[in-house]
Structures are given as structure tokens and as C-alpha cells.
Amino acid sequence: MIHSVPSRRHVIADDLRNQIATGRIKTGERLPSEAELASRYAVSTPTLRSALAVLQGEGLVEKIQGKGNFVRNPLRRITYVGGGRLSSVRTIADPTLEVTIRTTSLRAQGDLAALLKVSASSPLTEFRCLSHDGESPHSLARIYVPRDLAPANVTSPSPWCKGTEAELMALCPRLAVQETVSARLPTPEEAATLRISSALAVLAITRVAADVTGRVIEAALLVLPGDRANAVFTTHHMTEERGTEG
């Protein structure tokens, strides 16, 4: 039997993983610089970065631009609840999560115009919601709404801009929701925002909600890191209620 020899990057990853597991390197602690680690393990910087990418892909290490590589806190699972309701992402037992919301006015172009079924340059409002677990980014949502439907003064800290969705639901209580789920690699911006490896797949969910007239009132682009995401879909069968004549 021929036994393969572990590559240098896997030897390094195994050693660092063991130090993290045994507490020699503690949660939240900054790892030595890449140059120092490369010298310690007598490897090139690309090989060292490849080893760190393995740990980043496992969710053990996160790289913060300009600060270095840090041991990550234990990851919380994210559960996306789908199935035709305007309730985007719910997380399990996460009352301490914080959400930052950035609102931007923009014009519809390309794929976004097609999703919302509006003409190019139509005015839109983007709600960019980034949830945080402590200091670590948790998940990302970008919600696009026609300008005339956009709720004003959205400052709710609730996960995934539920304040925005509640107001939309009040305006359009009967909605048809289409959801598309795919696994892909993150864009460079997504990887940097979520502090994940560019080699770690994300769960990308595109949700489009339309009212009874067929007008699209919301298009949401959700990005969940693949090392902690689940998706649950439930089919709700509608039964017609008929009143009785007196």
C-alpha cells in the first residue's frame, strides 16, 4: 500500500489546528504575522497562506484586513427559513446579534432591473444589512425596493431588516415569493465583508416578492457562509374558506 505524504500546507494547518484545539492559541487571539509563521515553518509565504486558507475555510481562523489573522469564536449556525413567506433569514437563539443597516439610493441596472421587472434607471432604495456575532461578521443581505415603496427611517436592529419587511407586508399583505438557492464562491467584496476565505463556498439566496398585480416589491440577495448555513423550506397548502349564507 502506498501512503501519500501530507503536503507542507496540511502539516502546518494540522499543527495550528491542534494548538487551537488544545487552547495553546486561544479564541480571539491574533496569530503571529504571516512572515513570522513562514519563517517558523521554513516555508514560502504562498505556502503559509495556503495553510491559513485551509483553517479559514474550516471557520477556525479569520483574516481581518490590516490587522492579521485571528482565532475565530465558535460559529453559530444560520438557518434560512424559506417557503413562500416574506420572512428572510432567522437565526437560532441569537438575541445578541447586532445588525448594521446602510441605506443607499440608486438606479436599477442590468440584472437588478430584470429581477425587479423595472426599466433601466428606475429609482430604487438598497438596504444593506450586515449582522455581527460579537466583532465577527455573521451574514449579509442586500434588499432592493422600488423607491416609492421604500419605508422611511429604517433603524431597526432586528436581524435581516425585519423592520423593512414588516412595513412592506403591511403595504402588500398578499405576496407571491420566488426563491432561488445556489452554492458558489464569494465575490472578493463578499469574502472581505464576511471575513471568510475566497475558497469557502457561500449559500446565495435570491428572493423576489410580488403583489397580487404581479408588481415586484422587493428583491433580496442573501449571502450566508457555507460553513454555518442551513436552509429549510416548507410548502404551505392554501385552503379556500367559504362563508355560509345565512
Secondary structure, DSSP 8 states (H G I E B T S, - for coil): -------HHHHHHHHHHHHHHTTSS-TT-B---HHHHHHHHT--HHHHHHHHHHHHHTTSEEEETTTEEEE------EEEEESSSS--EEESS-TT-EEEEEEEEEE--HHHHHHHT--TT-EEEEEEEEEEETTEEEEEEEEEEEGGG--SS----SGGGHHHHHHHHHH--S-EEEEEEEEE---HHHHHHHT--TTS-EEEEEEEEE-TTS-EEEEEEEEEETTSEEEEE-------------
